[in-house]
Amino acid sequence: MLRAAAVLFDMDGLLVDSEPLWAEVERDFARVRGGEFTEEMARNCVGKGLLNTLLVMRDAFGFTVDPVADTEEILSRFIARVGDLSLKKGALAFLDAAASKVPIAIGSSSARRLVEATLGRFELMARFSAIVCGDDVAHPKPAPDIWLEASRQLRVPIERCLVLEDSLAGCVAGRAAGAQIIAVPESSPERFVAHADHVCVDLEEALRLVVFQK
């Protein structure tokens, strides 16, 4: 069992089943420019932020990238379709259980306007005591900045925080920050064993491993 005085949630792929939509939006963006953004490429970019994805496309396909304009285009395409999203299994139950006992935060490499649009689609904004996004820190995941900032805003030492993540980059970031980590990956769980305290199939299983304790 893990004892958590605060819970720091990733959003995309962890609370929200958004990775299929992300892959579709990014694939369409690349295809218009003559590149074929594969499933493996999309999987390797998960959790690292849109700028990283654009740079991967640039290096793979050779087209010019405008970091500001292209990021805005992909964000706008995604936000226009947030109504297509659904919550992951066990997400609401975990949020309810944690928020009734300890402070909770979102830590996402995505831009704030996308995070707020996605959380707003499910009316989840008010549940969180802190929301830390990729544009709030100098370095996105796998750097530890996002998790350290979330811990600072909640005023809970990072070693007493539990990070919940679906991406390898997010788990690496959590480990570098010094947090406890439960990984809930969408694929290749064996890759997460070295970077997490537990690897679970879903948030329902994860919830059974946690004691909330201020």
Long-range contacts (C-beta under 8 A, 24 or more apart in sequence): 1-209, 1-210, 1-211, 2-162, 2-180, 2-182, 2-197, 2-198, 2-209, 2-210, 2-211, 3-160, 3-210, 3-211, 3-213, 4-98, 4-102, 4-160, 4-161, 4-162, 4-180, 4-210, 4-211, 4-212, 4-213, 5-102, 5-156, 5-157, 5-160, 5-161, 5-212, 5-213, 5-214, 6-102, 6-103, 6-104, 6-105, 6-151, 6-154, 6-156, 6-160, 6-161, 6-162, 7-94, 7-98, 7-102, 7-103, 7-104, 7-105, 7-161, 7-162, 7-164, 7-210, 7-212, 8-104, 8-105, 8-106, 8-107, 8-147, 8-150, 8-151, 8-154, 8-161, 8-162, 8-163, 8-164, 8-174, 8-179, 9-95, 9-104, 9-105, 9-106, 9-107, 9-164, 10-47, 10-106, 10-107, 10-108, 10-163, 10-164, 10-165, 10-166, 10-167, 10-170, 11-106, 11-108, 11-110, 11-115, 11-118, 11-119, 12-46, 12-47, 12-108, 12-110, 12-118, 12-166, 13-46, 13-47, 13-88, 13-166, 13-167, 13-186, 14-88, 14-91, 14-164, 14-165, 14-166, 14-184, 14-203, 15-87, 15-88, 15-91, 15-95, 15-124, 15-203, 16-85, 16-86, 16-87, 16-88, 16-91, 16-118, 16-122, 17-85, 17-86, 17-87, 17-88, 18-85, 18-118, 19-46, 19-166, 19-186, 21-78, 21-81, 21-84, 21-85, 22-46, 22-78, 25-74, 25-77, 25-78, 25-81, 26-53, 26-57, 26-74, 28-77, 29-57, 29-70, 29-73, 29-74, 29-77, 30-57, 30-61, 33-57, 33-61, 33-63, 34-61, 34-63, 35-60, 35-61, 35-63, 43-187, 46-166, 46-167, 46-168, 46-169, 47-109, 47-141, 47-142, 47-165, 47-166, 47-167, 47-168, 47-169, 47-170, 48-109, 48-140, 48-141, 48-142, 48-167, 48-169, 49-109, 49-110, 49-134, 49-140, 49-141, 50-74, 50-75, 50-110, 50-111, 50-134, 51-140, 52-140, 71-111, 75-111, 75-113, 75-114, 78-114, 79-113, 79-114, 79-117, 82-117, 82-118, 82-121, 83-121, 85-118, 85-121, 85-122, 87-122, 88-184, 88-202, 88-203, 89-202, 89-203, 89-204, 90-202, 90-203, 90-204, 90-205, 90-206, 90-207, 91-203, 93-203, 93-204, 93-207, 94-164, 94-203, 94-204, 94-206, 94-207, 95-124, 95-127, 97-207, 97-212, 98-210, 98-212, 99-127, 100-212, 101-212, 101-213, 101-214, 102-156, 102-212, 102-213, 102-214, 103-129, 103-130, 103-154, 103-156, 104-128, 104-129, 105-129, 105-130, 105-131, 105-132, 105-150, 105-153, 105-154, 106-130, 106-131, 106-132, 106-133, 106-150, 107-132, 107-146, 107-147, 107-149, 107-150, 107-163, 107-170, 108-132, 108-133, 108-134, 108-146, 109-133, 109-134, 109-140, 109-141, 109-146, 109-169, 109-170, 110-134, 111-135, 112-136, 129-153, 129-154, 130-154, 141-167, 141-169, 141-170, 141-172, 141-173, 142-168, 142-169, 142-170, 142-172, 142-173, 142-176, 143-173, 143-176, 144-173, 144-174, 144-176, 144-177, 144-178, 145-173, 146-173, 147-173, 147-174, 147-177, 147-179, 148-177, 151-177, 151-179, 162-210, 164-203, 164-206, 165-196, 168-192, 168-195, 171-195, 171-196, 182-206, 182-209, 182-210
